[in-house]
């Protein structure tokens, strides 16, 4: 089998409280990054701010989707 075959899937078991805390912290980080993007000046290191904004947004969206999957899995 080639190295480009199917990827193995990593499953992380989250405690419900830990996941809620991680989602809330990621949301706060994302809001902070949005605030930094709003107050930053165009001539400063705007690239770093945009990178941080995208990074925190992706993390928040990932953890939110993970929380939804966990809730759905526990209900089933």
C-alpha positions in Angstrom: 0.0 0.0 0.0 1.3 3.4 -0.8 1.9 6.1 1.7 -0.9 8.2 0.0 -3.6 5.7 1.0 -6.3 6.1 3.5 -5.5 8.2 6.5 -6.0 6.8 9.9 -8.5 8.7 12.0 -7.6 9.8 15.5 -10.4 9.8 18.0 -10.0 11.8 21.2 -12.2 11.1 24.1 -13.4 14.3 25.7 -15.0 14.7 29.1 -18.1 16.8 28.6 -17.0 19.5 31.1 -13.5 19.7 29.6 -14.9 20.1 26.1 -17.2 22.9 27.2 -14.3 24.7 28.9 -12.2 24.3 25.8 -15.0 25.6 23.5 -15.6 28.6 25.8 -11.8 29.4 26.0 -11.5 29.1 22.2 -14.5 31.5 21.8 -12.9 34.0 24.1 -9.6 33.7 22.2 -11.4 34.2 18.9 -13.2 37.3 20.2 -9.9 38.7 21.4 -8.4 38.1 18.0 -11.3 39.9 16.3 -10.8 42.8 18.7 -7.1 43.0 17.9 -7.9 43.0 14.2 -10.3 45.9 14.6 -7.9 48.1 16.6 -4.7 47.3 14.7 -3.4 49.9 12.3 -2.7 49.0 8.7 1.0 49.9 8.8 1.7 47.6 11.8 2.1 43.8 11.6 -1.4 43.2 10.2 -0.3 39.9 8.7 0.3 38.5 12.2 -3.1 39.7 13.4 -4.9 38.1 10.4 -3.0 34.9 10.9 -3.9 34.8 14.6 -7.5 35.6 13.8 -7.7 32.7 11.3 -6.0 30.4 13.7 -8.3 31.1 16.6 -11.4 30.9 14.3 -10.4 27.5 13.0 -9.8 26.2 16.5 -13.1 27.5 17.7 -15.0 26.0 14.8 -13.2 22.7 15.2 -14.0 22.4 18.9 -17.6 23.5 18.3 -18.0 20.8 15.7 -16.3 18.3 18.1 -18.8 19.2 20.9 -21.7 18.8 18.5 -20.4 15.3 17.5 -20.0 14.3 21.1 -23.5 15.4 22.1 -24.9 13.6 19.1 -22.9 10.5 19.9 -24.1 10.4 23.6 -27.7 10.9 22.6 -27.6 8.0 20.1 
